[in-house]
């Protein structure tokens, strides 16, 4: 027990060096049409942030809820994609997942499973103004992993007609990952293993400790979330892609970028379709990880997919 507790504190979590491909992805984005931040109240009384994009042009009578990637929020570079989805006639909501942006304590949540509870509460809030709108869940990177987790959960499957995963992080054991996510993330392995050992002993403590750090720029904490606690890291992810994929009952599409510096996109199809052959996988040439939510080529392809493909398509 003493060795376990020593592991929790002995090795400090180190933030990796800034990842330029992520930091520079904000260049050229039109922020003039970023919707104002709104808030709704979750079941625990916490006010969580989101942005609402009204559909433009010819309305499709479809809706989408977007989940950002690790460290991000509804007001970061994924705005290029959410705005494009709305421009294709899809009413779109971008959520600040708890622990990010304007939602709760940065880098932490109260318990594993709270993010699912928040999403149920958010859909209930959306239903006040759009009671019958078919909703597609769209998630990028770690938000894509969380969206897979959601798609495999029985209570969630009735909330969404379809799921779209954009450059998803499928879990630590997925063959689609590059080591340390290509330099984006650094984990405190001794602390993580120590906390896991405590849970196996029936001791659920210290899950608020940070275990994962991201390669965000210095002094960016006002906008980005630099670290995740153990419980946020475990919740904002899949249960394990081998566990989640067989439980998915609604249509699912995965988009990857051929030049992704964090994921190995050409392995998505073989990895996922070996378990769930019905999952559609598309790889976009010439696009890197953040380009999947900022590059016009990728943004338009994903937005058109969300706007035109129905719940009956896989």
Buried (B, 14 or more C-beta within 10 A) or exposed (E): EEEBEEBBEEEEBEBBEBBEBBBEBBEEBEEEEBBEBBBBEBEBEBEBBBBBBEBBEEEBEBBBBBBBBBBBBBBBBBBBBBBBBBBBBBBBBBBBBBBBBBBBEBBBBBEBEBBBBBBBBBBEBBBEEBEEBBBBBBBBBBBBBBBBBBBBBEEBBEBBBBBBBBBBBBBEEBEBBBEEBBBBBBBBEBBBBBBEBBBEEEEEEBBBBBBBBBBBBEEBEEBBBBBBBBBBBBBBBBBBBBBBBEBBEBBBBBBBBEBBBBBBBEBBBEBBBEBBEEBBBBBBEEBBBBBBBBBEBBBBBBBEBBBEBEEEEE
